[in-house]
Amino acid sequence: MNILIEIMGWIASALIVGCYFFNIRGKLQANSPLYIWGNLVGGIFFIINTFYHQAYPSMMVNIVWVIIAVAALLKKK
């Protein structure tokens, strides 16, 4: 189980930083579904990872991150 949690943390890092990198480079718009979904999945994976490691302040930041992503997806409809 521990290895799965760690893999999720690394995937979360890659998704969120990757989305940000492509956004800064002009390759991915902040309002695109791919950008939002990358942040949503990354945030969820970080919530799981930080909960497991009892890093509650980071977990709360990622809960807010996920809420923002969900709101953005709902706004698009």
C-alpha positions in Angstrom: 0.0 0.0 0.0 2.8 2.4 0.9 4.3 2.2 -2.6 0.9 3.0 -4.2 0.6 6.1 -2.0 4.1 7.2 -3.0 3.4 6.6 -6.7 0.2 8.7 -6.4 2.2 11.5 -4.8 4.7 11.5 -7.7 2.0 11.4 -10.3 0.3 14.3 -8.6 3.5 16.3 -8.7 4.0 15.5 -12.4 0.4 16.4 -13.3 0.3 19.7 -11.4 3.8 20.9 -12.3 3.4 19.7 -15.9 0.1 21.5 -16.4 1.7 24.7 -14.9 4.8 24.3 -17.2 2.7 23.9 -20.3 0.5 26.8 -19.3 3.5 29.1 -18.8 4.9 28.0 -22.1 1.6 28.9 -23.8 0.8 25.3 -24.8 -2.1 24.7 -22.4 -4.7 27.3 -21.5 -5.8 27.6 -17.9 -9.4 27.2 -18.9 -8.8 24.1 -21.0 -10.4 20.9 -19.8 -7.0 19.1 -19.9 -5.4 21.7 -17.6 -8.4 21.6 -15.2 -8.5 17.8 -15.2 -4.8 17.5 -14.6 -5.1 19.8 -11.6 -8.1 17.9 -10.3 -6.6 14.5 -10.5 -3.3 15.8 -9.2 -5.1 17.4 -6.3 -7.0 14.3 -5.4 -3.8 12.2 -5.5 -2.1 14.7 -3.3 -5.0 14.6 -0.8 -4.6 10.9 -0.5 -0.8 11.1 -0.2 -0.8 13.9 2.3 -3.5 12.3 4.4 -1.4 9.1 4.5 1.6 11.1 5.7 -0.5 13.1 8.1 0.5 16.4 6.4 -2.8 18.0 7.1 -2.0 21.6 6.1 -0.9 20.4 2.7 -4.0 18.2 2.5 -6.2 21.3 3.2 -4.5 23.2 0.4 -5.2 20.4 -2.0 -8.8 20.1 -0.9 -9.2 23.7 -1.9 -7.3 23.0 -5.1 -9.8 20.3 -6.0 -12.8 22.5 -5.1 -11.4 25.2 -7.5 -11.0 22.6 -10.3 -14.5 21.2 -9.8 -16.0 24.7 -9.8 -14.1 25.4 -13.1 -15.4 22.3 -14.7 -19.0 23.0 -13.6 -18.7 26.5 -14.9 -17.8 25.2 -18.3 -21.2 23.4 -18.6 
